[in-house]
Amino acid sequence: MKLYLDTSTPTTILKLDDKTYEWESGRDLAENLLNFIREKLEENNKTWQDITEITFMSGPGSFTGLRIGAAVINTLAHELNIPLKNHKGETVTIILPDYGRGANISSPRK
């Protein structure tokens, strides 16, 4: 089963083969992302071990959403020993988020 994940916006998109699921994750992404994926796997009578490939939308997008999604996807691909692809279809060893611009660091107050 191929898994695709996009956490670049407040609406998380998960694809399991040809089925697409959307979740308004908002501020609950870090706490509930793995549960969301697990629940959708179970709905399809699948387990983590049934995942054969992972593709991740690496950006641009939300800093926090991309960081959380990349951490989860990188860990899953490593632990399940399965191929990891970026949204361009390139096989990679690790996903590095593309935020679309440089960091917005404010000046110190003092």
Secondary structure, 3 states (H helix, E strand, C coil): CEEEEECCCCEEEEEECCEEEEEECHHHHHHHHHHHHHHHHHHCCCCHHHCCEEEECCCCCCHHHHHHHHHHHHHHHHHHCCCEEECCCCEECCCCCCCCCCCCCCCCCC
